[in-house]
Amino acid sequence: MPWKECHVMDERLRFVARLLEGEKMAPLCAEFGISRKTGYKIFDRYKDCGVQAFSDRSHRAHRQANRLPAPIEATIVRLKREYPGWGAPKIREKLRQRFAGPHLPATSTVHAVLDRHHLVHHRRRRRARLAGTALSRPTQPNALWCADYKGEFLLGNRRYCYPLTITDFASRYLLTCEALLTTQETFAFTVFERTFQQFGLPQVIRTDNGVPFASAHAIYGLSKLAVWWLRLGIQIERIKPGHPQQNGRHERMHLTLKREATKPAAGNVLQQQARFDDFVTRYNTDRPHQALGMKVPADVYARSPRVYRGLEELTYPFHDQTILVTGCGRICFRGRKVNFSHVFAGQSVGVTQVDEHIWLVTFMHYDLGYFDDETCRLEPIENPFGPKVLPLRSE
């Protein structure tokens, strides 16, 4: 028997009266269609306040500590309508001139008042989506490397294996085939560093848009791995999502790898790596390629003249300040914390003033975006890396 809205007070009175007559709380609450928690609350109110407890109570707070005086709130609204282009900081300054005293509202409070009166224009947040880049077709070794994970497959010990493969585009040379148990970027860093040490550095690396090569939620779709490549002077190409044929040479190698080295799978990752090592040798030195004039990749490939020497220190002598990006992806600048991007954590960026209260953030020789003293949030500029790095597309 749920309570009818028009007789709430009468129902509460009947409820308490039957409790006072000695009826049990649980069956009585079930009969009235309320929880025992609500039943005890009503009974406790009756014991504290008597019959007045049966009337509805307002949910409004008894006091509002930060409630602005009505004249100040009205002035905020009037100033905004008088100066529609002004934001909360300018309106607050105008208030300071008119209402001198210790209780001047904060800028955030002024903004909240404007928002409450629907005087704040909320920009629709655009969801970034990754898209492919322009793709090159070089004919010289080390001008372009292709990298990808050849899907996962189950080993004999019931562990999944994720082969990370790297090939040279022009020569088809299989540089690396590493059996990994995860696609986490930490292990990818190790594989790429060992490959760079052995074969030198390429001009460009082409990948898909998956982890750890890209990050859809980071600035320009970069990942920590991609930022490291940029630091090494390597440009980036990305195929379009859902278009593996744009990395067709690499995918064709994967078909051969799957057929010759994974069926059946080895018992564990070490045994599987031994199979991959044998496959790399056969693929590079024994298997002729029709596209190479029936030569083997080892006959065409040569080590890159660009030697891997690690990362050089980044300096910005023509900027106002060099700042180290924090572990959570922020730039701490003059007491402010500017939200930047976690993929640049631990990297040095340059900051220079370009206008009053406007600052430009630069990574290496790429200008990334601006922030101001008020919002402390980076506004990215048009993709600074050119056609080699994935642009963002909004929808």
C-alpha positions as CSV (number, residue, x, y, z in Angstrom):
1,M,0.0,0.0,0.0
2,P,2.3,2.8,-1.2
3,W,1.5,6.2,0.2
4,K,-0.6,8.5,-1.9
5,E,1.0,11.9,-2.5
6,C,-2.1,13.9,-1.3
7,H,-2.3,12.1,2.0
8,V,1.4,11.8,3.0
9,M,0.9,13.4,6.4
10,D,-2.1,11.3,7.2
11,E,-0.3,8.1,6.2
12,R,2.7,8.9,8.4
13,L,0.4,9.6,11.3
14,R,-1.4,6.2,10.9
15,F,2.1,4.6,10.5
16,V,3.4,6.0,13.8
17,A,0.1,5.3,15.6
18,R,0.2,1.6,14.8
19,L,3.8,1.5,15.9
20,L,2.8,3.0,19.2
21,E,0.1,0.3,19.5
22,G,2.9,-2.3,19.5
23,E,3.0,-3.5,15.9
24,K,6.4,-4.7,14.5
25,M,8.4,-2.3,12.3
26,A,9.3,-4.8,9.5
27,P,5.8,-6.0,8.6
28,L,4.3,-2.6,9.0
29,C,6.9,-1.1,6.6
30,A,6.1,-3.8,4.1
31,E,2.4,-3.0,4.3
32,F,2.9,0.7,3.8
33,G,5.4,0.1,0.9
34,I,8.4,1.8,2.5
35,S,11.8,0.6,3.6
36,R,12.7,0.0,7.2
37,K,15.2,2.7,7.0
38,T,12.5,5.2,6.1
39,G,10.2,3.8,8.8
40,Y,12.8,4.3,11.5
41,K,13.5,7.8,10.2
42,I,9.8,8.8,10.5
43,F,9.5,7.3,14.0
44,D,12.7,9.0,15.2
45,R,11.4,12.3,13.9
46,Y,8.2,11.8,15.7
47,K,10.0,11.2,19.0
48,D,12.1,14.4,18.4
49,C,9.5,16.8,17.0
50,G,6.0,15.4,17.6
51,V,3.3,15.8,15.0
52,Q,5.3,18.4,13.1
53,A,7.6,15.7,12.0
54,F,4.9,14.4,9.6
55,S,5.2,17.4,7.2
56,D,7.7,17.3,4.3
57,R,11.0,18.9,4.9
58,S,12.8,21.1,2.4
59,H,16.0,19.5,1.0
60,R,17.6,22.9,0.6
61,A,20.6,23.5,2.8
62,H,20.0,25.4,6.1
63,R,22.7,27.8,5.2
64,Q,24.7,28.6,2.0
65,A,28.1,29.7,3.1
66,N,29.2,31.1,-0.3
67,R,25.9,32.6,-1.4
68,L,26.6,36.0,-3.0
69,P,24.6,39.0,-1.9
70,A,21.8,39.6,-4.4
71,P,23.2,43.1,-5.5
72,I,26.6,41.6,-6.4
73,E,25.0,38.7,-8.3
74,A,22.7,41.1,-10.2
75,T,25.7,43.3,-11.0
76,I,27.6,40.4,-12.4
77,V,24.7,39.5,-14.7
78,R,24.3,43.1,-15.8
79,L,28.0,43.6,-16.6
80,K,28.0,40.4,-18.7
81,R,25.0,41.6,-20.7
82,E,26.6,45.0,-21.0
83,Y,29.9,43.6,-22.1
84,P,29.1,40.2,-23.7
85,G,32.7,39.6,-24.8
86,W,34.0,39.8,-21.3
87,G,34.9,36.7,-19.3
88,A,34.8,36.2,-15.5
89,P,38.3,37.8,-14.9
90,K,37.4,41.1,-16.4
91,I,34.0,41.2,-14.7
92,R,35.6,40.4,-11.4
93,E,38.0,43.3,-11.9
94,K,35.0,45.6,-12.5
95,L,33.4,44.3,-9.3
96,R,36.6,45.1,-7.4
97,Q,36.3,48.7,-8.5
98,R,32.7,49.0,-7.5
99,F,32.5,46.8,-4.3
100,A,35.6,47.3,-2.4
101,G,35.9,45.0,0.6
102,P,37.2,41.6,1.8
103,H,34.3,39.5,0.3
104,L,35.0,40.0,-3.3
105,P,34.0,36.8,-5.1
106,A,36.6,34.6,-6.7
107,T,36.9,34.4,-10.5
108,S,35.5,30.9,-10.4
109,T,32.5,32.1,-8.4
110,V,31.8,34.8,-11.0
111,H,32.0,32.2,-13.7
112,A,29.6,30.0,-11.8
113,V,27.1,32.9,-11.5
114,L,27.3,33.5,-15.3
115,D,26.8,29.8,-15.9
116,R,23.8,29.6,-13.6
117,H,22.2,32.4,-15.6
118,H,23.0,30.7,-18.9
119,L,25.5,33.4,-19.9
120,V,28.4,31.1,-20.6
121,H,28.9,29.6,-24.0
122,H,29.9,26.0,-23.7
123,R,32.0,24.9,-26.6
124,R,31.1,21.4,-27.8
125,R,34.0,19.1,-27.0
126,R,35.1,17.5,-30.3
127,R,36.1,13.9,-30.1
128,A,39.4,13.3,-31.8
129,R,39.8,10.3,-34.1
130,L,42.9,9.0,-35.7
131,A,43.3,9.1,-39.5
132,G,46.0,7.9,-41.8
133,T,48.9,9.9,-43.2
134,A,50.3,10.3,-46.7
135,L,52.3,7.1,-47.5
136,S,55.6,7.0,-49.3
137,R,57.1,4.3,-51.6
138,P,60.9,4.7,-51.3
139,T,63.2,2.5,-53.3
140,Q,66.3,2.7,-51.0
141,P,66.9,0.6,-47.9
142,N,66.3,2.3,-44.5
143,A,64.2,5.0,-46.1
144,L,61.1,3.3,-44.6
145,W,60.6,0.6,-42.0
146,C,57.3,-1.1,-41.4
147,A,56.4,-2.4,-37.9
148,D,53.4,-4.3,-36.6
149,Y,52.2,-7.0,-34.2
150,K,51.3,-10.2,-36.0
151,G,48.1,-10.8,-33.9
152,E,48.2,-13.1,-30.9
153,F,48.2,-16.9,-30.8
154,L,48.2,-19.5,-28.0
155,L,51.4,-21.3,-27.1
156,G,51.5,-24.8,-25.8
157,N,51.7,-23.6,-22.1
158,R,48.4,-21.6,-22.7
159,R,50.2,-18.2,-22.8
160,Y,49.5,-15.8,-25.6
161,C,52.3,-14.7,-27.9
162,Y,52.4,-11.4,-29.6
163,P,55.1,-11.3,-32.3
164,L,56.5,-7.8,-33.0
165,T,57.9,-7.6,-36.5
166,I,60.0,-4.9,-38.3
167,T,60.8,-5.0,-42.0
168,D,62.6,-2.7,-44.4
169,F,60.2,-1.6,-47.1
170,A,62.4,-1.4,-50.1
171,S,64.4,-4.6,-49.6
172,R,61.8,-6.7,-47.7
173,Y,64.5,-7.5,-45.2
174,L,63.0,-8.9,-41.9
175,L,64.9,-6.9,-39.3
176,T,63.2,-8.3,-36.2
177,C,60.7,-10.9,-35.2
178,E,60.4,-10.9,-31.4
179,A,58.1,-13.2,-29.5
180,L,56.5,-11.1,-26.7
181,L,53.9,-11.9,-24.1
182,T,52.3,-8.5,-24.1
183,T,52.0,-5.4,-26.3
184,Q,53.0,-3.0,-23.6
185,E,55.2,-0.2,-24.8
186,T,58.0,-0.9,-22.3
187,F,58.8,-4.1,-24.2
188,A,58.4,-2.5,-27.6
189,F,61.0,0.1,-26.5
190,T,63.5,-2.7,-25.8
191,V,62.9,-4.4,-29.2
192,F,63.2,-1.2,-31.2
193,E,66.3,0.0,-29.3
194,R,68.0,-3.4,-30.0
195,T,67.1,-3.1,-33.6
196,F,68.4,0.4,-33.9
197,Q,71.7,-0.7,-32.3
198,Q,72.0,-3.5,-34.8
199,F,70.9,-1.9,-38.0
200,G,71.0,1.9,-37.4
201,L,68.1,4.3,-37.8
202,P,65.6,4.6,-40.6
203,Q,64.2,7.8,-42.0
204,V,60.6,6.9,-41.5
205,I,58.6,4.2,-39.6
206,R,55.2,3.1,-40.8
207,T,52.7,1.5,-38.4
208,D,48.9,1.1,-37.9
209,N,47.0,3.2,-35.3
210,G,47.1,0.6,-32.5
211,V,48.9,0.5,-29.1
212,P,51.8,1.2,-28.5
213,F,52.4,3.0,-31.9
214,A,49.6,5.5,-31.4
215,S,47.3,6.9,-28.8
216,A,43.9,8.3,-29.9
217,H,43.5,10.4,-26.7
218,A,46.9,12.1,-26.8
219,I,47.9,15.2,-28.6
220,Y,48.2,14.6,-32.4
221,G,47.6,10.9,-31.7
222,L,51.2,10.4,-30.5
223,S,52.4,7.7,-28.1
224,K,55.4,7.7,-25.9
225,L,57.1,5.3,-28.4
226,A,56.3,7.8,-31.3
227,V,57.7,10.7,-29.3
228,W,60.9,8.7,-28.8
229,W,61.1,8.2,-32.5
230,L,60.7,11.9,-33.1
231,R,63.5,12.6,-30.6
232,L,65.7,10.2,-32.7
233,G,64.9,12.1,-35.9
234,I,62.6,9.4,-37.3
235,Q,59.4,10.6,-39.1
236,I,56.1,8.7,-38.7
237,E,53.6,7.3,-41.2
238,R,50.3,5.7,-40.3
239,I,48.0,3.7,-42.4
240,K,44.3,4.4,-42.3
241,P,42.3,2.5,-39.6
242,G,40.8,-0.6,-41.1
243,H,43.1,-0.6,-44.2
244,P,45.8,-3.2,-43.5
245,Q,46.4,-3.4,-47.3
246,Q,48.2,-0.1,-47.0
247,N,50.9,-2.0,-45.2
248,G,50.6,-4.9,-47.8
249,R,54.2,-6.0,-48.0
250,H,54.4,-6.4,-44.3
251,E,51.1,-8.2,-44.1
252,R,52.2,-10.6,-46.8
253,M,55.3,-11.4,-44.8
254,H,53.0,-12.1,-41.8
255,L,51.1,-14.7,-43.8
256,T,54.3,-16.5,-44.5
257,L,55.4,-16.2,-40.9
258,K,52.1,-17.7,-39.7
259,R,52.3,-20.6,-42.1
260,E,55.9,-21.5,-41.5
261,A,56.6,-20.6,-37.9
262,T,53.4,-20.7,-35.8
263,K,51.5,-23.8,-37.0
264,P,51.7,-25.7,-34.7
265,A,52.7,-23.2,-32.0
266,A,55.7,-24.0,-29.8
267,G,55.4,-25.0,-26.1
268,N,56.6,-21.8,-24.6
269,V,57.9,-18.3,-25.6
270,L,61.6,-19.4,-25.7
271,Q,60.9,-22.3,-28.0
272,Q,58.8,-20.0,-30.2
273,Q,61.5,-17.4,-30.3
274,A,63.9,-20.1,-31.6
275,R,61.4,-20.8,-34.4
276,F,61.2,-17.1,-35.2
277,D,65.0,-16.8,-35.4
278,D,65.2,-19.7,-37.8
279,F,62.4,-18.1,-39.9
280,V,64.2,-14.8,-40.0
281,T,67.4,-16.4,-41.4
282,R,65.5,-18.4,-44.0
283,Y,63.4,-15.4,-45.1
284,N,66.4,-13.1,-45.5
285,T,69.0,-15.4,-46.9
286,D,67.2,-18.4,-48.6
287,R,63.8,-17.3,-49.9
288,P,64.0,-15.4,-53.2
289,H,61.5,-12.6,-53.9
290,Q,60.0,-12.1,-57.3
291,A,59.7,-8.3,-56.7
292,L,63.5,-8.3,-56.1
293,G,64.3,-10.0,-59.4
294,M,64.5,-13.3,-57.5
295,K,67.1,-12.0,-55.2
296,V,67.0,-12.6,-51.4
297,P,66.5,-9.6,-49.1
298,A,70.0,-10.0,-47.7
299,D,71.4,-9.3,-51.2
300,V,69.6,-5.9,-51.4
301,Y,69.7,-4.6,-47.8
302,A,72.5,-2.7,-46.2
303,R,72.9,-1.3,-42.7
304,S,71.7,2.3,-42.2
305,P,74.5,4.9,-42.1
306,R,72.5,6.7,-39.3
307,V,74.1,5.3,-36.2
308,Y,72.0,5.0,-33.0
309,R,73.6,6.9,-30.2
310,G,70.7,7.4,-27.8
311,L,69.0,10.7,-27.1
312,E,70.8,14.1,-27.2
313,E,69.8,16.7,-24.6
314,L,67.1,19.0,-25.7
315,T,67.8,22.7,-25.3
316,Y,65.8,25.8,-26.2
317,P,68.2,28.8,-26.3
318,F,65.8,31.1,-28.1
319,H,62.9,30.4,-25.7
320,D,62.1,32.1,-22.4
321,Q,62.3,28.9,-20.4
322,T,63.0,25.2,-20.8
323,I,60.5,23.0,-18.8
324,L,60.5,19.3,-18.0
325,V,57.0,17.8,-18.5
326,T,55.9,16.1,-15.3
327,G,55.0,12.4,-15.0
328,C,51.3,13.2,-15.3
329,G,51.8,15.3,-18.5
330,R,51.7,18.8,-17.1
331,I,53.9,21.9,-17.6
332,C,54.6,23.7,-14.3
333,F,55.0,27.3,-15.2
334,R,55.2,30.3,-12.9
335,G,53.1,28.6,-10.2
336,R,50.6,27.2,-12.7
337,K,50.0,23.7,-13.9
338,V,49.2,23.5,-17.6
339,N,47.6,20.3,-18.8
340,F,49.7,19.1,-21.8
341,S,50.0,15.4,-22.6
342,H,51.1,12.4,-20.7
343,V,53.0,11.0,-23.8
344,F,55.6,13.9,-23.3
345,A,56.2,12.9,-19.7
346,G,59.9,13.4,-18.9
347,Q,60.6,15.4,-22.1
348,S,61.8,19.0,-22.2
349,V,59.8,21.6,-24.0
350,G,60.4,25.3,-24.7
351,V,58.0,28.0,-23.6
352,T,58.1,31.5,-24.9
353,Q,55.7,34.5,-24.7
354,V,54.2,35.5,-28.0
355,D,51.5,38.0,-26.8
356,E,50.2,39.4,-23.6
357,H,49.4,36.4,-21.3
358,I,49.8,34.0,-24.3
359,W,52.6,31.4,-24.3
360,L,53.8,29.1,-27.1
361,V,55.0,25.5,-26.3
362,T,57.6,24.0,-28.5
363,F,59.0,20.4,-28.7
364,M,62.3,20.1,-30.6
365,H,61.7,22.4,-33.6
366,Y,57.9,21.7,-33.6
367,D,55.5,24.4,-32.3
368,L,52.7,22.4,-30.6
369,G,50.2,24.9,-29.2
370,Y,49.4,27.9,-27.0
371,F,48.2,28.4,-23.4
372,D,47.1,31.5,-21.5
373,D,47.3,32.6,-17.9
374,E,43.6,32.2,-17.4
375,T,42.8,28.7,-18.7
376,C,46.1,27.0,-18.2
377,R,45.2,24.4,-20.9
378,L,47.1,23.8,-24.1
379,E,45.3,24.6,-27.3
380,P,47.0,22.6,-30.0
381,I,47.7,24.2,-33.3
382,E,47.4,22.6,-36.7
383,N,49.5,19.4,-36.8
384,P,53.1,20.7,-36.7
385,F,54.7,17.5,-37.9
386,G,53.6,17.8,-41.5
387,P,52.2,14.9,-43.5
388,K,54.4,12.3,-41.8
389,V,52.6,12.4,-38.4
390,L,49.0,11.4,-38.0
391,P,46.6,14.4,-38.1
392,L,43.5,14.5,-35.9
393,R,40.1,14.5,-37.4
394,S,37.0,15.7,-35.5
395,E,33.6,14.4,-35.9
